[in-house]
Amino acid sequence: MDLKTVATPHVPVQYLEGGSGEPLVFLHGAGGMQPNDPFLEALAQSFHVYAPFVPGYGESEECPEIRDMLDFTLHHWDVVAALGLKDPILVGASMGGMIAAEMAAVAPNDVSRLALIAPAGLWLDDHPLVDIFSTLPFEMPAIMFHDAEAGAAFMSAGLSMEDPKFLQNYLVRNARQLGMAGRILFPIPDRGLSQRLYRIRAKTVLIWGDSDRAIPPIYAQEFKRRIAGAQLVSVPEAGHAIAWEKPDAVIAAIKRLA
């Protein structure tokens, strides 16, 4: 994937681009993404992938003008316009899924194909979500992955999660990234999306890991109930980080939209 920059009205946006085929815009989750992200590399084997960084993620500039859910939504439409894309396949994971769903609800005639990978954005009082803002690094693998041991190795790039070098980089990066994510996810990720999902007209596929502990599968049923005609693909032995644990299953589900 190549790292590029595009200008938007408020801030330059870094994005990853690669592959060929139908254009696809991927919106990342609160954990961010890396230029050598294996899921994006696999996705680029089938699609022309554009993956913008949320401002404040990676090396991208922070943007104080992006303050609430509407700002996030319109900003990402600005990114799509700046990339010169018309009706790309829109894919979002977790926080990125929340943004993608909002984009499709706000501009229903501009999105015909939508893939939501365990999206945030809803809140069920009987099934409260994990507070990622108070979660310690060593607790994250068990929350995010079906295979916590493999998840820890993935998150720490093979280092011990108690290694000072890993912890320093993790905490500094997370402080910056979660500061931005907190504008829509903290204290709970309920910004009224449930009242807007009915506006989505796109052919929609929901992709969920059966072992998701961050956003449990009961939320998949709620999204499916609220988005007309949405298909649900449930993937066994996969957690919230389903795109990295089961990339082939996720990509196969996205291909239903092609």
QUIDA-V805158 format. One record per residue. N is the residue number from 0. RES is the residue in one small letter. NEAR is the number of other ideal C-beta (glycine too) atoms within 8 Angstrom. Layout:
[[N | RES | NEAR] [N | RES | NEAR]]
This chain:
[[0 | m | 13] [1 | d | 6] [2 | l | 8] [3 | k | 8] [4 | t | 8] [5 | v | 11] [6 | a | 6] [7 | t | 11] [8 | p | 3] [9 | h | 8] [10 | v | 9] [11 | p | 9] [12 | v | 14] [13 | q | 11] [14 | y | 14] [15 | l | 15] [16 | e | 10] [17 | g | 10] [18 | g | 10] [19 | s | 3] [20 | g | 6] [21 | e | 8] [22 | p | 9] [23 | l | 14] [24 | v | 15] [25 | f | 13] [26 | l | 16] [27 | h | 13] [28 | g | 9] [29 | a | 11] [30 | g | 8] [31 | g | 12] [32 | m | 11] [33 | q | 5] [34 | p | 6] [35 | n | 6] [36 | d | 11] [37 | p | 8] [38 | f | 10] [39 | l | 14] [40 | e | 11] [41 | a | 10] [42 | l | 15] [43 | a | 12] [44 | q | 6] [45 | s | 9] [46 | f | 13] [47 | h | 12] [48 | v | 14] [49 | y | 14] [50 | a | 15] [51 | p | 12] [52 | f | 14] [53 | v | 14] [54 | p | 13] [55 | g | 11] [56 | y | 12] [57 | g | 7] [58 | e | 3] [59 | s | 13] [60 | e | 7] [61 | e | 8] [62 | c | 10] [63 | p | 5] [64 | e | 7] [65 | i | 11] [66 | r | 6] [67 | d | 8] [68 | m | 10] [69 | l | 7] [70 | d | 10] [71 | f | 14] [72 | t | 12] [73 | l | 9] [74 | h | 13] [75 | h | 13] [76 | w | 12] [77 | d | 11] [78 | v | 14] [79 | v | 10] [80 | a | 8] [81 | a | 10] [82 | l | 10] [83 | g | 5] [84 | l | 10] [85 | k | 4] [86 | d | 7] [87 | p | 11] [88 | i | 14] [89 | l | 15] [90 | v | 15] [91 | g | 17] [92 | a | 14] [93 | s | 16] [94 | m | 17] [95 | g | 16] [96 | g | 17] [97 | m | 15] [98 | i | 14] [99 | a | 16] [100 | a | 18] [101 | e | 14] [102 | m | 13] [103 | a | 16] [104 | a | 11] [105 | v | 12] [106 | a | 8] [107 | p | 11] [108 | n | 5] [109 | d | 6] [110 | v | 14] [111 | s | 6] [112 | r | 11] [113 | l | 16] [114 | a | 14] [115 | l | 15] [116 | i | 15] [117 | a | 16] [118 | p | 16] [119 | a | 12] [120 | g | 12] [121 | l | 11] [122 | w | 8] [123 | l | 9] [124 | d | 5] [125 | d | 3] [126 | h | 8] [127 | p | 6] [128 | l | 10] [129 | v | 7] [130 | d | 7] [131 | i | 11] [132 | f | 8] [133 | s | 4] [134 | t | 10] [135 | l | 5] [136 | p | 11] [137 | f | 8] [138 | e | 8] [139 | m | 12] [140 | p | 13] [141 | a | 9] [142 | i | 13] [143 | m | 13] [144 | f | 15] [145 | h | 9] [146 | d | 9] [147 | a | 9] [148 | e | 7] [149 | a | 9] [150 | g | 16] [151 | a | 12] [152 | a | 9] [153 | f | 10] [154 | m | 12] [155 | s | 12] [156 | a | 7] [157 | g | 4] [158 | l | 8] [159 | s | 6] [160 | m | 12] [161 | e | 6] [162 | d | 9] [163 | p | 5] [164 | k | 7] [165 | f | 14] [166 | l | 11] [167 | q | 8] [168 | n | 8] [169 | y | 11] [170 | l | 9] [171 | v | 8] [172 | r | 9] [173 | n | 8] [174 | a | 8] [175 | r | 11] [176 | q | 13] [177 | l | 11] [178 | g | 8] [179 | m | 13] [180 | a | 12] [181 | g | 9] [182 | r | 10] [183 | i | 13] [184 | l | 12] [185 | f | 8] [186 | p | 3] [187 | i | 8] [188 | p | 12] [189 | d | 9] [190 | r | 8] [191 | g | 7] [192 | l | 14] [193 | s | 10] [194 | q | 6] [195 | r | 10] [196 | l | 12] [197 | y | 8] [198 | r | 9] [199 | i | 14] [200 | r | 9] [201 | a | 11] [202 | k | 8] [203 | t | 13] [204 | v | 15] [205 | l | 14] [206 | i | 14] [207 | w | 15] [208 | g | 17] [209 | d | 10] [210 | s | 9] [211 | d | 14] [212 | r | 10] [213 | a | 12] [214 | i | 10] [215 | p | 7] [216 | p | 10] [217 | i | 8] [218 | y | 13] [219 | a | 12] [220 | q | 9] [221 | e | 11] [222 | f | 15] [223 | k | 10] [224 | r | 6] [225 | r | 8] [226 | i | 13] [227 | a | 6] [228 | g | 6] [229 | a | 10] [230 | q | 8] [231 | l | 10] [232 | v | 11] [233 | s | 9] [234 | v | 13] [235 | p | 6] [236 | e | 10] [237 | a | 14] [238 | g | 16] [239 | h | 13] [240 | a | 12] [241 | i | 17] [242 | a | 10] [243 | w | 8] [244 | e | 15] [245 | k | 11] [246 | p | 12] [247 | d | 7] [248 | a | 12] [249 | v | 14] [250 | i | 11] [251 | a | 8] [252 | a | 11] [253 | i | 16] [254 | k | 8] [255 | r | 9] [256 | l | 10] [257 | a | 9]]
